[in-house]
Amino acid sequence: MTNQRGEKDLFGKPVKRRRPKYEWSLEHAEKATLPVRAERIRWLQEVIPKNRAFGMPMETFYVFEEAKSSFVYGCFVASTVLSAAFVEHWLVARISQKGFSKEAERGLSAIIECCRKNNLLNPALLARVDRLRLIRNPFTHLKSFDHPHGLGQHSLRGRSHPETVLESDAKESLTTMYTVAAHAFTNT
C-alpha cells in the first residue's frame, strides 16, 4: 500500500505503508461470509416485503431495521432481542390507543395478558408473541443453566448446536415481528 501523502524515503522512493491486520481480517471475513449473508437476505425478502411501509416512531423504525440487519450479519441474539423490542413498541402504542395505558407500562407479559383478557389480538398471534418473550427473556434477564427457556436447555432438548437454535429462534422472532406489524389490530 503506497503512502497517500506522497512521502518518500531517503532515496526518493515512495514510502509504502502496510495495511493494518484488522483491515485484512475484516475484508477476509466479509468475503468468507458473503454467501451466507446473501442467503439470509433472500430469506428476509421472502418473509418481510421490502416495500411494506408502517407508520411508526423513529425509534421503532430503527429497532425494526436493526433486527433485520443483525440477522443478516449473524447476530442472532441481537435480532431476537430487537424483534421483541419492536413487538413491545408496537403493542404498547396499540393498547394505549385502546385506553390501556397502565397495562402498556408494565412490560410485554402484562401487555400479552391485557390483549388476551380484552380480546385485542388474535390468540394464535398472542401465542407467538408470548413465545418470542420466552425466547428473549434469558438474554435480557439472566437465568440459570437449567432454566427451561434458556439456550442451554433449548439446545439440549432439540439436540442442536446453540448457533443453530439461535438462528432458528431469530427467524421465528423476525416472522413474529413482521406479523405483529402487518396484522395486529387491523380488524379492531
N, C-alpha and C positions, 0 to 999 in steps of 0.2 A: 504494500500500500504506500503510495507516494505521499509525501507531506503536502498538505493542501496550502500551506503558507508559502511555498516556494523556497523553503530553507535549503541551504546547500552545506555540504561538509567542507573540510579544509581543502579538498582538492577540486571544489566547484561542482561536485556531483550532487544531484538531488538527494536529500535525506529521506530514507524510507522508514516509515513508521509501521510497526507491527500492529495488526488488528488485535484488539483485546480478545482474550479467550472467551469471555462471556458472549461477545457478539457472534463468534463462530458457533458456540454452543446453541445459542438461540436460533440461528439460521438452520443448523443441523436438525434441531428439534422441530422446527416449522416444516421442513421438508419431510421428515420422517412421519409426522402425524397428519400431513395433508390429506391422505386418502380417508382416514377415519373421521376427520373433521368434516370432510365433504359429505360422507355418508350421513353424519349427524344432521347436517344442513338439509340434505334431501329428506330425511325423516321429518324434521321440523316443518318443512314446506308442505308435506302431506297432512300433517296434524294441525298446523296453525297457518291458515292462509295469510299471505303477506299483506294483501290489500284490505284486510279486515280492520276497520277503524272503530275504536271505542272512545267515548268521551270520558276522560279521567284526569285527575290532577297530575301534575308533572312527576311528583314522587312515585305515584302509582305506575305511570308510564315507564319510568326508568327501571322500576322493580321488574315489570313485565319483560322489558327488553334485556335486562341483565340476566334474568332467569334463563332466557333462551341462549344468550351468548355464553354464559357459564357452561351450559350443557355442551355446546359446540366444542369448547376447549377442554372438556373432560372434567370440569369442576362440578361433580355431581351433587355433592353436599350443598354447595352454594346454590345450585339450580333448584334443589328441593326446598331449601330454606326460603329462597326468594319466591318460589311459586306459592308457598304457604303464606308469605307476607302479602303477596298480591291478592290472594283469595281473601285474606283478612281485611285488607284495604277495601276491596270491592264489596264485601258483605257488610262491613261497618257502614259504608255510605248508604247501602240499600236499606238496612234495617233502621238506620237513623231517620231516613226519609219516611219510614213507616211508623215512626213515633217511638222506637225502642232505643233511645239514646243511652240509657243506663246499661242495658244489655250490651250495647255496642262497645262500651268502655271496658268490659270485663274479660276480654280475650276470646280466642277462637272457640274454645269449648263452650263458653256461655253463649256465644253467637249461634253456634250449631244448635244448642238446646232451645234458644229463643225461636229459631227458624222452625224447629220440629214442633214445639209447643203451639206455635201460632200458624202452622201450615203455610210458611212463607216460601218454602223452596221444595222442589221435588225430592221425595225421600231417597231415591236412588242417588241423586246428586249430593244430598247431605251425607249419605254413607261414604261417598268418595272423598268429600271434604274432611270427614272425620278420620278416614284412613290416612289422608295426607297429614293431618295433625299428628297422628300417631307415629308416622314415619319421621316427621320433623322433630318431634319432642326430644328424643335422645341427643340431638345435636344442639338444641337450644337450652335444654335442662339436663345436665349430666345425670345419667342413670348408671346403675351397677351393671357389671357384665351379664348377670343372669336376668336382667330386666327383659320381659318378653318382646318388647318393641325395639330393643337395641340392635345395632348392626351385627354384633357377635351372635346373638340368638337367631336373628333373621337368617344369617348365613348358614348357621348350623342346621336349622330346620329345613332350609332349601337345599342343603348340601352344595352350596355355590360359593365361589370366591367372593369376598366382600366387594371387590370392584364390580363384579357382575351384578350383585344385588344393588349397589349404589346406582349403577346406570339404569337398571330396570325401575328402581324407585323414582329416579329423576324423570324418566319417561312418563311414568304414571302421574307424577306431580305436575308435569307440564300439560298433559292432556286434561287433568282436573282443572288447572288454572284456566286454560282456554275455554273449557266447557262452562265454568262459572261465568266467565266474562261474556260468553256468547248466549247463554241461556238463562242465567239467573234472573228471576223477576221479570221475564219478558211477558208472562201471561198474568201478572198480578197488577 
